[in-house]
Amino acid sequence: MAIMITSFKYIDTFLHELGHFFAGKLVGYEIERVVIGDRKPIFSGVVFGTSFIFCYGFGGLTVPGTSVKISKLRLSVFALGGVFFQIFIISIIYILFGIGSEENYFLPLLFMFLNLITIVYNLYPRTFIQDGRVYLSDGLLFKKIIMMNTTVQ
């Protein structure tokens, strides 16, 4: 059971960061790197010009490049991309594996529960440190976006 929950949580973090990656690409950002985990690296690779680094642990980080003009809308789509992608995946998994199956309700329910915990955790406004740099959580980034007055150059 512990291995299954750990695997689900790692996959959940990967899906969340993949949501930021897709959202960033959608609004025209160059994504510098995507980090899954928050400890020692296991392996890494480059996909579509973006460095994907897989580490031990459950944290995650998607770092956009700085070459694109930032607007409230673009930054909002990027900040909320992880959460929206998770909600989309939860819906797909529930539809495919959870509806109408009495003997198979446990796994989709467990995955949905882990997703909801991750969503709440990511939307809580806070800062965190990775590789000696301070980063904003999705919730704190979105709060700052709402408080922005104009487009940032």
C-alpha positions as CSV (number, residue, x, y, z in Angstrom):
1,M,0.0,0.0,0.0
2,A,2.8,2.4,0.9
3,I,4.5,1.7,-2.5
4,M,1.3,2.4,-4.3
5,I,0.6,5.7,-2.5
6,T,4.2,6.8,-3.1
7,S,4.0,5.9,-6.8
8,F,0.6,7.8,-7.1
9,K,2.0,10.9,-5.3
10,Y,5.1,10.9,-7.6
11,I,2.9,10.5,-10.7
12,D,0.6,13.2,-9.3
13,T,3.5,15.7,-9.0
14,F,4.7,14.8,-12.5
15,L,1.2,15.5,-13.9
16,H,1.0,18.9,-12.0
17,E,4.4,20.1,-13.4
18,L,3.5,18.8,-16.8
19,G,0.4,21.0,-16.6
20,H,2.6,24.0,-16.0
21,F,4.8,22.9,-18.9
22,F,1.9,22.6,-21.3
23,A,0.3,25.9,-20.1
24,G,3.6,27.7,-20.4
25,K,4.1,26.4,-23.9
26,L,0.5,27.3,-24.8
27,V,1.0,31.0,-23.9
28,G,4.4,31.2,-25.6
29,Y,6.8,30.8,-22.7
30,E,10.1,29.1,-23.1
31,I,10.3,26.6,-20.3
32,E,13.9,26.4,-18.9
33,R,13.5,23.3,-16.7
34,V,11.0,21.0,-15.1
35,V,12.0,19.4,-11.8
36,I,10.1,16.5,-10.3
37,G,11.1,15.8,-6.7
38,D,13.0,17.9,-4.3
39,R,16.1,15.9,-3.3
40,K,19.0,14.2,-5.1
41,P,18.6,13.7,-8.9
42,I,17.9,10.3,-10.2
43,F,18.1,11.0,-14.0
44,S,17.5,13.9,-16.4
45,G,16.9,14.5,-20.1
46,V,16.0,17.2,-22.6
47,V,12.5,17.2,-24.2
48,F,11.5,19.9,-26.7
49,G,14.4,22.1,-25.5
50,T,13.4,21.8,-21.9
51,S,15.5,20.1,-19.2
52,F,13.4,17.5,-17.3
53,I,15.1,16.5,-14.0
54,F,13.7,13.6,-11.9
55,C,14.7,13.5,-8.3
56,Y,13.8,11.7,-5.1
57,G,11.0,13.3,-3.1
58,F,7.6,14.8,-4.0
59,G,8.1,18.5,-4.7
60,G,8.2,19.9,-8.1
61,L,9.1,23.1,-10.0
62,T,8.6,24.4,-13.5
63,V,10.8,27.4,-14.3
64,P,9.9,29.6,-17.3
65,G,12.5,31.5,-19.3
66,T,12.7,35.2,-19.0
67,S,12.7,36.1,-22.7
68,V,8.9,36.7,-23.2
69,K,6.8,39.7,-22.3
70,I,4.8,38.8,-19.2
71,S,1.1,39.7,-18.9
72,K,-1.4,39.0,-16.2
73,L,-3.3,36.6,-18.5
74,R,-0.2,34.6,-19.6
75,L,1.2,34.4,-16.1
76,S,-2.2,33.3,-14.7
77,V,-2.5,30.5,-17.3
78,F,1.0,29.4,-16.4
79,A,0.4,29.6,-12.6
80,L,-2.9,27.7,-12.7
81,G,-1.9,25.3,-15.5
82,G,-0.8,22.6,-13.0
83,V,-4.0,22.6,-11.0
84,F,-6.2,22.7,-14.1
85,F,-4.3,19.8,-15.7
86,Q,-4.7,17.8,-12.5
87,I,-8.4,18.4,-12.4
88,F,-8.6,17.3,-16.1
89,I,-6.7,14.1,-15.3
90,I,-8.8,13.4,-12.2
91,S,-11.9,13.7,-14.4
92,I,-10.5,11.4,-17.1
93,I,-9.4,8.7,-14.6
94,Y,-12.7,8.8,-12.7
95,I,-14.7,8.5,-16.0
96,L,-12.5,5.7,-17.3
97,F,-12.0,3.7,-14.1
98,G,-14.4,4.9,-11.4
99,I,-17.9,5.2,-12.8
100,G,-20.1,2.1,-12.6
101,S,-17.4,-0.2,-11.3
102,E,-18.1,-1.4,-7.8
103,E,-15.0,-3.5,-7.5
104,N,-12.7,-0.8,-8.8
105,Y,-13.7,2.3,-6.9
106,F,-10.8,2.3,-4.5
107,L,-7.9,3.2,-6.9
108,P,-9.6,6.2,-8.6
109,L,-10.8,7.4,-5.3
110,L,-7.3,7.2,-3.8
111,F,-5.8,9.0,-6.8
112,M,-8.5,11.7,-6.6
113,F,-7.7,12.2,-2.9
114,L,-4.0,12.5,-3.5
115,N,-4.7,15.0,-6.3
116,L,-6.9,17.1,-4.1
117,I,-4.2,17.2,-1.4
118,T,-1.7,18.3,-4.0
119,I,-4.0,21.0,-5.4
120,V,-4.7,22.5,-1.9
121,Y,-1.0,22.3,-1.0
122,N,0.0,24.1,-4.3
123,L,-2.7,26.8,-4.0
124,Y,-1.6,27.7,-0.4
125,P,0.4,31.0,-0.7
126,R,3.9,30.3,0.5
127,T,7.6,30.4,-0.6
128,F,9.9,27.5,-0.8
129,I,13.6,27.0,-1.5
130,Q,15.1,24.7,-4.1
131,D,18.8,24.7,-5.1
132,G,19.4,27.7,-2.9
133,R,16.8,29.9,-4.7
134,V,13.5,31.1,-3.4
135,Y,10.4,30.2,-5.5
136,L,6.7,31.1,-5.1
137,S,4.0,28.5,-4.7
138,D,1.2,28.5,-7.3
139,G,-1.1,30.2,-4.8
140,L,1.3,33.0,-3.9
141,L,2.2,33.6,-7.6
142,F,-1.5,33.9,-8.4
143,K,-2.0,36.2,-5.5
144,K,0.8,38.5,-6.8
145,I,-0.7,38.3,-10.3
146,I,-4.1,39.5,-9.0
147,M,-2.3,42.4,-7.2
148,M,-0.3,43.5,-10.3
149,N,-1.5,46.7,-11.9
150,T,0.0,46.6,-15.4
151,T,1.9,44.4,-17.8
152,V,5.5,43.6,-16.7
153,Q,8.2,44.1,-19.2
